[in-house]
Amino acid sequence: MTNTWEDVAWKEETPRREWVVEYYAKVNGKSTHHLTVIRGEDMDDVQRLLMRELRSTYVEAHEIKVTILRMEEIEKEPNASLFTGSFRP
């Protein structure tokens, strides 16, 4: 039996938000400090995207040890007027 238009449950997508992720990656005894912004729906999505980023950054590595320092959603829009005249490209 087919569903009518009213019977179909429409699932809304969760909006993708920006998350700041700060971590150390240790590869072949060398530790590197990283700070990145990842757009994801939730923490699980951000972790999955971080793994993809690590695999593309360290293609030759057999083992990557990662220590997450912070992983938090960016909630505020920056106030650009605070930086006027302070920084130049």
C-alpha positions as CSV (number, residue, x, y, z in Angstrom):
1,M,0.0,0.0,0.0
2,T,1.4,3.4,-1.0
3,N,1.5,6.3,1.4
4,T,-0.5,9.4,0.7
5,W,1.2,12.8,0.8
6,E,0.0,13.4,4.4
7,D,1.3,10.0,5.6
8,V,4.9,10.8,4.6
9,A,7.0,11.9,7.6
10,W,9.4,14.6,6.4
11,K,12.6,14.6,8.2
12,E,14.2,18.0,8.6
13,E,17.9,18.3,8.3
14,T,19.8,19.5,11.3
15,P,21.6,22.7,10.3
16,R,25.4,22.5,10.0
17,R,27.1,24.6,12.6
18,E,30.8,25.6,13.0
19,W,32.9,23.9,15.6
20,V,36.4,24.8,16.8
21,V,38.6,21.8,17.3
22,E,42.0,22.1,19.0
23,Y,44.2,19.0,19.1
24,Y,47.7,17.5,19.1
25,A,48.5,14.9,16.5
26,K,51.5,12.7,17.2
27,V,53.0,10.9,14.1
28,N,56.3,9.1,14.1
29,G,57.2,10.6,17.4
30,K,56.6,14.2,16.3
31,S,53.8,16.1,17.9
32,T,52.0,18.9,16.0
33,H,49.5,21.4,17.5
34,H,46.4,22.0,15.3
35,L,43.5,24.4,15.4
36,T,40.7,23.9,12.9
37,V,37.1,24.9,12.3
38,I,34.8,22.1,11.1
39,R,31.2,22.5,9.9
40,G,29.0,19.7,11.3
41,E,25.6,18.9,12.5
42,D,26.6,17.4,15.9
43,M,29.7,16.2,17.8
44,D,29.6,12.7,16.1
45,D,29.6,14.4,12.7
46,V,32.5,16.7,13.7
47,Q,34.5,13.7,14.9
48,R,33.9,11.8,11.7
49,L,34.9,14.9,9.6
50,L,38.0,15.3,11.9
51,M,39.0,11.8,11.1
52,R,38.7,12.5,7.3
53,E,40.9,15.6,7.8
54,L,43.5,13.7,9.7
55,R,43.6,11.0,7.0
56,S,44.1,13.6,4.3
57,T,46.7,15.5,6.2
58,Y,48.8,12.5,7.3
59,V,48.4,10.3,4.2
60,E,51.6,8.3,4.8
61,A,51.1,7.7,8.5
62,H,50.3,4.2,9.7
63,E,49.3,5.4,13.2
64,I,48.1,8.9,14.4
65,K,47.8,9.5,18.1
66,V,45.3,12.4,18.7
67,T,44.7,14.3,21.9
68,I,41.7,16.6,21.7
69,L,42.2,19.8,23.8
70,R,38.8,21.3,22.9
71,M,35.9,20.6,20.6
72,E,33.1,23.2,21.0
73,E,30.4,24.8,18.9
74,I,31.0,28.4,17.9
75,E,27.9,30.2,19.1
76,K,28.6,33.8,18.5
77,E,29.3,35.8,15.4
78,P,32.5,37.8,15.7
79,N,32.2,41.5,16.0
80,A,34.3,42.8,13.1
81,S,34.4,46.3,14.5
82,L,36.7,45.1,17.3
83,F,39.4,44.3,14.8
84,T,39.2,47.5,12.7
85,G,42.7,48.9,12.2
86,S,44.3,46.2,14.4
87,F,45.2,43.7,11.7
88,R,46.3,44.1,8.1
89,P,46.5,41.4,5.4
